[in-house]
Amino acid sequence: MGSATYEWMLRHVVGPEAREPQPWPYAQPTWVFTSRELSGVAGADIRFVRGDVEPVHKEMVAAARGKNVWLVGGGELVGQFYDRGLLDDLFVQIGSVTLGSGKPLLPRAIVNPPLRLVSAGAAGTGFVELHYEVQCQATKGRR
Ligand SMILES: NC(=O)c1ccc[n+]([C@@H]2O[C@H](COP(=O)([O-])OP(=O)(O)OC[C@H]3O[C@@H](n4cnc5c(N)ncnc54)[C@H](OP(=O)(O)O)[C@@H]3O)[C@@H](O)[C@H]2O)c1
């Protein structure tokens, strides 16, 4: 995850300023991309990294030992993995609230080849989840 997402979790989930502070929710190691010196969370395996995503991707794949690697976001960080051909699938949950403006979800033009829709399904009463596969890019397969 990027540092904005990490700091959001500190503010809203872990605390100390969270309304109902909870433990760090992930048992698996977490890599946080930042150019700054940030504090970790006691007892959590959080690794601060910066720069090129490719060497970090290698570390994550080794740690995952055959399991999937989850990129939480934000979108520009996911785009950095896309640029390197290191993005396989996108799972997008769309909520039932519309906004008049905002940030691009994934600030890249992915048109040729386009994303391939694998599935679409209702998630609860307010969300739909879309699963897209990233089709072969020129740089893909360098894993
Ligand atoms: N709904 C969801 O599932 C979901 C998922 C993810 C994010 N979000 C939300 O989206 C919002 C913000 O997302 P965002 O796109 O602004 O932020 P983000 O990706 O969480 O963080 C962006 C920051 O990460 C650092 N960073 C990114 N790539 C880096 C690299 N290669 N090397 C070093 N540092 C790097 C930079 O900050 P510094 O260098 O200054 O630290 C950058 O400004 C947050 O409110 C978050 O909660 C929602």
The ligand as an SDF file (V2000), in Angstrom:
LIG
                    3D

 48 52  0  0  0  0  0  0  0  0999 V2000
  -11.1530    1.7210   -0.9610 N   0  0  0  0  0  0  0  0  0  0  0  0
  -10.0030    1.1160   -1.0650 C   0  0  0  0  0  0  0  0  0  0  0  0
   -9.9160   -0.0760   -1.1690 O   0  0  0  0  0  0  0  0  0  0  0  0
   -8.7690    1.9650   -1.0600 C   0  0  0  0  0  0  0  0  0  0  0  0
   -7.5720    1.3710   -1.3400 C   0  0  0  0  0  0  0  0  0  0  0  0
   -6.4500    2.1790   -1.3510 C   0  0  0  0  0  0  0  0  0  0  0  0
   -6.5310    3.5320   -1.0840 C   0  0  0  0  0  0  0  0  0  0  0  0
   -7.7090    4.0650   -0.7900 N   0  0  0  0  0  0  0  0  0  0  0  0
   -7.8110    5.4750   -0.4630 C   0  0  0  0  0  0  0  0  0  0  0  0
   -7.2920    6.2650   -1.5040 O   0  0  0  0  0  0  0  0  0  0  0  0
   -6.7960    7.4650   -0.9100 C   0  0  0  0  0  0  0  0  0  0  0  0
   -5.4520    7.8770   -1.3280 C   0  0  0  0  0  0  0  0  0  0  0  0
   -4.8080    7.1080   -2.2110 O   0  0  0  0  0  0  0  0  0  0  0  0
   -3.5610    7.7460   -2.8900 P   0  0  0  0  0  0  0  0  0  0  0  0
   -3.5220    7.2190   -4.2680 O   0  0  0  0  0  0  0  0  0  0  0  0
   -3.5370    9.2110   -2.6880 O   0  0  0  0  0  0  0  0  0  0  0  0
   -2.4440    7.2440   -1.9540 O   0  0  0  0  0  0  0  0  0  0  0  0
   -1.4940    5.9960   -1.6700 P   0  0  0  0  0  0  0  0  0  0  0  0
   -1.1310    5.2170   -2.8820 O   0  0  0  0  0  0  0  0  0  0  0  0
   -1.9850    5.2650   -0.4810 O   0  0  0  0  0  0  0  0  0  0  0  0
   -0.2140    6.8440   -1.2130 O   0  0  0  0  0  0  0  0  0  0  0  0
    0.4670    7.6780   -2.1220 C   0  0  0  0  0  0  0  0  0  0  0  0
    1.7970    8.0030   -1.5230 C   0  0  0  0  0  0  0  0  0  0  0  0
    2.5980    6.8150   -1.3900 O   0  0  0  0  0  0  0  0  0  0  0  0
    3.9630    7.1510   -1.5580 C   0  0  0  0  0  0  0  0  0  0  0  0
    4.4870    6.4010   -2.7010 N   0  0  0  0  0  0  0  0  0  0  0  0
    3.7820    5.8980   -3.7670 C   0  0  0  0  0  0  0  0  0  0  0  0
    4.5960    5.2490   -4.6090 N   0  0  0  0  0  0  0  0  0  0  0  0
    5.8370    5.3220   -4.0770 C   0  0  0  0  0  0  0  0  0  0  0  0
    7.1100    4.8350   -4.4660 C   0  0  0  0  0  0  0  0  0  0  0  0
    7.2830    4.1050   -5.5880 N   0  0  0  0  0  0  0  0  0  0  0  0
    8.1650    5.0880   -3.6590 N   0  0  0  0  0  0  0  0  0  0  0  0
    8.0170    5.8030   -2.5210 C   0  0  0  0  0  0  0  0  0  0  0  0
    6.8460    6.2920   -2.1040 N   0  0  0  0  0  0  0  0  0  0  0  0
    5.7640    6.0640   -2.8660 C   0  0  0  0  0  0  0  0  0  0  0  0
    4.0230    8.6690   -1.7800 C   0  0  0  0  0  0  0  0  0  0  0  0
    4.0360    9.3290   -0.5240 O   0  0  0  0  0  0  0  0  0  0  0  0
    5.2800    9.7740    0.4060 P   0  0  0  0  0  0  0  0  0  0  0  0
    6.5470    9.4520   -0.3390 O   0  0  0  0  0  0  0  0  0  0  0  0
    5.0740   11.2120    0.6430 O   0  0  0  0  0  0  0  0  0  0  0  0
    5.1140    8.9860    1.6720 O   0  0  0  0  0  0  0  0  0  0  0  0
    2.6510    8.9450   -2.3680 C   0  0  0  0  0  0  0  0  0  0  0  0
    2.2130   10.2750   -2.2360 O   0  0  0  0  0  0  0  0  0  0  0  0
   -6.7030    7.2680    0.5820 C   0  0  0  0  0  0  0  0  0  0  0  0
   -7.6980    8.0510    1.1580 O   0  0  0  0  0  0  0  0  0  0  0  0
   -6.9670    5.7840    0.7390 C   0  0  0  0  0  0  0  0  0  0  0  0
   -7.5960    5.5080    1.9420 O   0  0  0  0  0  0  0  0  0  0  0  0
   -8.8470    3.2960   -0.7840 C   0  0  0  0  0  0  0  0  0  0  0  0
  1  2  1  0
  2  3  2  0
  2  4  1  0
  4  5  1  0
  4 48  2  0
  5  6  2  0
  6  7  1  0
  7  8  2  0
  8  9  1  0
  8 48  1  0
  9 10  1  0
  9 46  1  0
 10 11  1  0
 11 12  1  0
 11 44  1  0
 12 13  1  0
 13 14  1  0
 14 15  2  0
 14 16  1  0
 14 17  1  0
 17 18  1  0
 18 19  2  0
 18 20  1  0
 18 21  1  0
 21 22  1  0
 22 23  1  0
 23 24  1  0
 23 42  1  0
 24 25  1  0
 25 26  1  0
 25 36  1  0
 26 27  1  0
 26 35  1  0
 27 28  2  0
 28 29  1  0
 29 30  1  0
 29 35  2  0
 30 31  1  0
 30 32  2  0
 32 33  1  0
 33 34  2  0
 34 35  1  0
 36 37  1  0
 36 42  1  0
 37 38  1  0
 38 39  2  0
 38 40  1  0
 38 41  1  0
 42 43  1  0
 44 45  1  0
 44 46  1  0
 46 47  1  0
M  CHG  2   8   1  16  -1
M  END
$$$$
